[in-house]
Amino acid sequence: MKIKHKNKFGILGMSYDTTTSKGYPGARYAPEQIRKSLQWIKNRIEDGILFDVEANRLIDMSKFEIKDYGDTDKISRYDNKKALDEIKSNIDKIYEEGYSPILLGGDHSTGWPGIKALHDNTKGRIGIIHVDSHLDLVKESPIQGLYSGSSQMRRASELDRISPENFVQIGMRSYNSPEHYHFIKDSKITLIPANQVLETSIEEVAKKALEVASRGTDHIYMSVDIDVLDSAFAPGSGANEPGGLTSYQLFKFVKLVAPYIDAIDIVEVNPLMDYNNMTSIVASKLLFDYIISNYYANEDSK
């Protein structure tokens, strides 16, 4: 596994939740709220230096760059496929300017333009690390169509340089349709459901995820649906499922895999369903943990 020595990060808000048809709408407001929550961390920076209490280390903020691209500037909400293509064009710009994308949803349909942008702006094979309470492998739905937040991983598996054998899905739980069982089995997707995560160490889960996603690939995309967390840690999400991960487990997982990831999305934070901004605060720390883990990887390799 090769560490990606990233030090330029481009944040894009994907303020789109039009495909929300089974959960609660409101994720379009998440990018703004996550940015506000991130300010809680940024306010502690003094003379370009920040103290990482958990690592007992000082962070030199001058060693990396964070560029905020704002939110997607035009979204044709009347046409879902067109809207996702427009979001992708915004992500393409991040790659063109040499930044590593950090994408803030939005509902999980926005994961598709994130994956497609990595596919179209790079060469070589791509692995996927998908952290979620749901499988998102719907082939097609009469209610949700082809490009919903329930099908973006199925669409990704159909791209020419992405093999399901390089998919690892982490944190899924509850019940689903038999079609998904057969698709996972036949396509050889690696599934690590929530009960297995809770019964083993996060270090082992991260090791397995990277092993699967990096096997014969050149790039890795990570998608984090906030509802992978138990509702106690993330009340503000579009579709809660009981029995999920703790916030500590998710933070630790992101820190371990971040240096090997090319692009990340954090989706399904729903400020309208949140309590005291708890879920947006979790998402903002995930975002910052991702950046700082890359910073440490760069500094420690010198």
N, C-alpha and C positions, 0 to 999 in steps of 0.2 A: 504494500500500500504506500502510495506516495503522498506526502503532505503537500497541500496546495499553499504556497507561500503568498497569501493574500494580504495586502495592506491598503487596498482601496475598495471601499464598500459604497454601493449605491442603493439607497432606500427608496422604494416606490410604494405608494399607497394605491391599492386596487379597490377603490370604493364602489364595489359592485356586489349586490346580493339578489339580483333579479331572478336567479334560478332557484331561490329558496322556496320550495313548494311543500316540503314535509316537516321542516323545522320552523324556527321563528325568524322572520326577517329582522334586519337591523345591523348586520355585519358591515354594511357600507359605511357606518359611522366609526368603525374601529380604528382605521389609520390615524385619524385626528386624535382619538383618545389615547392610543398607544404612545403617540409622540408626547402628549401632555404628561403621561405617566413616566416616560423616559426622562423628563426634565428633573424628576426626583433624584435620579442618579447624577445627571449632568451638573446639578447645582453644587455638588460636592467637589468639583474640579477646582483646584487652586493653582494658579500659575502653570497650567497645562499638566498638572500631576493629579492622579487619583489614587487613593488607597484601596486596594482590594483586601478587605478584611478576611475573607475566607481563605485566600491564598497567602495572606500576610506578605504582600508584595506591593510595591509602588508601580503604577502604570504611567508611562510617558506617552501622553496623548498625541505628541508631535510625530510619533513613529508610524501613525496610520492616518488615513483620511476617510471621513464619512461625508458623503454628499447626499443631501436630501433632494430627490427629484420631485417632491410634492406628490400629488395624487394624479392618477390618469386624467389627462386633460379633456378627453372627449369619449363618451361612451354612448353608443346607440342602444338604449335600453329596450327599444321595441324589437330588436333582432339579436337574439342571444349569441349566435355564431359570429355575427359582425362585431358585437361588443367585445367578445373575447379576442378577436383578431386585432381590434384597436388597442386592447390592453397589451397584447404581445408587441405591437409596434413601439410602445413605450418602453418595454423591457429590452427590445433590440437596441435602443439608444444607449442603455446602460452598458451593454457589451461593446458597442461601437466606441464608447469613450474610455474603455479599459477598466471598468469597475466590476466588482462582484456583486450580483443582485441579492438584496434582502427585500423580499416582497411581503407586504402586509395586506392581507385580505380584510374584508371581502369574504364571500362564501367560497366553498371549496372548488367551485367551477373555475376560479381564477388560478388554480393549480395547473390547469391545462396550458394556458399561455406561458406560464413559467417554465414548464417542461419543454414545450415546443420551442421556446426561445433558446434554451440551452442546446437543444437538438440542432436548430438551424444556424446557430452562431459558433458551433464547434465542429470538430471532426473526431471520429472515433466512436466507440461504443459507450453507452450511458447506463449506469446503474441507478436504482431508485431506492431510497429509504423513506418509507411512508409510515408516519406515526399518527395514529388515529384511533377512534373507537369504532369506526365503520370501515368496511372494505372498499367502498367506492369502485366497484367492479361491474356496475350495471351495464349490460350490453346496449340496451335502448329501452326507453320507457315512454308509454303513450302520454304520460303526464309531464315528464321531465325532458323528453327528447334525447338527443345524442350527446349533448355537451353540458350536462348538469354537474352539480357538486356531488352526485352519486356515481359518476361515470368517468371522471378524468383519468383515473388509473387504468381503466379499460382502454381508453383512447391512447394512453401512453404506451401500453403494451403492443399496440398496432403499428407503432413507428418502426421504421426499417432498421434503426441502429439501437433499439432497445429490446432486450429479451426478457421475458418474464422470469427466466432463471436468475436474473440479476435484480429481481424485485425482492425486497424484504418488507413485510408489513408487521407493524409492532403496536400492541396495545388494544387490538380489536377484541370485542366481547359481545355478550348477549346471544342473539339468534339471528339467522339470516336464511335466505332461500337456498334450496338444494343446488340450484344452478351454479352458485358461487363455490360450493364445495367441489363440484366437478371441474370448474374452470381452474381453481387453485391447484387441484391435484394433477390435472392433465397438463397444465402449463408449467408446473414445477415452481410456482411461487413459494417463497419461504414465509411462513406465517408464524409469528411469535405472539400469541394472544396475551391478554392482560394477566391472566392467572399465571402463565409461565414467567412473565416479567416479575410479578410480585413474589414468586417462589424461588427466584434465582438472583444473582447480583447484576446490577446495571452494567458493571464492567464486562461481564460475560455476554450480555445482550448487545452491547456496543461492539464487542469483538466479532460476534456472529454477524451483525448487520454490515459491518465494514467488509468482512470476508466475502459475503454474498454479493454485495453491491460492487465490489472492486474486482471481482474475479473476471479477468479478461476485458475490463472496461478502462476507459480513459478519463471519464468524468462521472461524478455522482451528484444527483439532485436529491435534496431532502425536503419533504413536505410535512409540516407539523399542523395538524388540526388540534386546536386547543381542547376539544372535547375528549382527547385521549386521557385527560386528567379526570379524576373523580369529581363529581359535581361539587363536593365540599371545597375543592381548590379552585374550581373554575365555574361558578354559577352562571356566568354570562357567556353562554355559548348557544349555538343554534339548535343543537339536538343532543341533550345530555343523556348519558348512559351510566347507570350505577356500576361500581366495582372497578374504577379506573386507577391510574397511576397517581402518585403523589407529586406535588410540584418539585420536591427535592429530587425525585427520581428523574423527572424530565430535565431539570437543570443539569444534573450530572451527565445524563446521556448526551445532551447537546454539547456540553463542554468536551466530552471524549471524542465525538465524531467530527466536530466543527472543522478542524484543520484539514480534513480529507474531502470536504464538500465544496462543490463549485458554486452552487446557488441554493438558497433556502426560501421557502415561503412559510408564513405563520398566518393561519386562516381561522375563520369561524368565531373570532371574538365578537361578542354581541353586546355593546354597551347598553342597549335598551333592556336587556335581560339581566344585567349585572347588578351586584350589590357592592356599593362603596368602591367601585372601580377595581375590585379584586382581580378580575380576569385580565383587564388591560395592564395592570401592574405586573402580573405574571408574564404576559407577552413582552412587555418592555424589558424585563430582566432577561428573558430568553434571547431577545435581540442583542442585548449588550454582552451577555455571556458568549454568544456566538462570535462576536467581534473580538472580545478579549482573549478567548481561547486561541484564535488565530494569531493574535499579537504575541502571546506566550510561545506559540510554536515557532514563530519567526525569531524571537529573541533567544530562545533556548538552543536554536540550531546554529547560532553564531559561534 
